[in-house]
Amino acid sequence: MRFNKSLTPAPIRRAARVLARRGHAEADWLRTRRGRADLAIFHEFAPPPYGGGNQFLLALVQEWRSRGLVVEVNRLSGGTPVCLYNSFNFDFARLRRFARGGVRMVHRVDGPIGVYRGFDDGTDRRIVEVNGAFAAATILQSHYSLEKHRELGFELRNPVVIRNAVASSIFHPPTTREPLSGRRVRVIATSWSDNPRKGADVLAWLDRHLDFDSFEVTFAGNTTERFERIRVVGPLASEPLADLLRIQDVYLAPSRDDPCSNALLEALACGLPAAYLRSGGHPELVGEAGFGFDDPEELPAVLEGVAAELDVLRAAIRVPALPDVADRYLEVLRG
């Protein structure tokens, strides 16, 4: 049914749109009853560049499909045996409609979101609710995330920790590197989100106090800050971002309470040792491949230390391989 927008009241137009969506959902639901996939995933995918969880899940699905697995997105067919649903980034009502007995449901959880964002809007409680309603198991990205949920009293079903991974076909070290001799040390930080907790205060401090005769700093991503000496590059798709990372020397990870920074993993995979804020999952991801700091005032000495030990720190980089992570996800999904 079509309505003349100029003659139809807004409430009726809204009701018509709701009915149309329900009709499409009903038809989709009926079609899935007769179908089958190897696994289903519920996540509102966005084209890159976008957030780290989205980037990881795109790579994960691509890895599974490269093996010949049939992966359906935001639907659960009658013959599909397992389903992965991501944090809160999916249509809750749609999942409830498609869920049925006999399907093993696994919930991928990050955060806690309230800690990560710096405010509590009830998202974590919604996550725990849908976790308790459907999940047979929970996948978290770091031990920090697991322990922080427990500290806040959020109990999740049968939790297991599996770190994120990145596509090695895109994020990998360069074949050769330009020597440090005679040039400034290149430092880079990246972030899709402009949340100040991504380290805006750290970058602002560096912009005012770092010795830019010895260092050059690039920020790639979204920020509301205006820097005088830090070079800002807008958000980049994965391939050009990886190219930019490969010509840098040190990665700066200044975000707070980040459970498993995909940006940090991308940099490590490109062979960059890290100067990282001792917060969230950063220490777990970096291991022996960098040095931590607690306050911005420590950063000049930390950056000098990383630059002095570049070869040793590069050799200590350990990044999970995407095929191994995909295998571990399948193990949990299949129980």
Buried (B, 14 or more C-beta within 10 A) or exposed (E): EEEEEEEEEEEEEEEBEEEEEEEEBEEBBEEBEEBEBBBBBBBEBEEBBBBBBBBBBBBBBBBBEEEEBBBBBBBBBEEBBBBBBBBBBBBBEBBEBBBEEEBBBBBBBBBBBBBBBEEEEEBBEBBBEBBEBBBBBBBBBBBBBBEBBEEBEBEBBEBBBBBBBBBBEBBBBEEEBEEEEEEBBBBBBBBBBEBBBBBBBBBBBBBEEBEBEEBBBBBBBBBEBEBEEBEBBEBBEBEEBBEBBBEBBBBBBBBBBBBBBBBBBBBBBBBBBBBBBEBBBBBBBBEEBBBBBEEBEBBBEBBBBBBEBBEEBBEEBEBBEBEEBBEBBBEBBEE
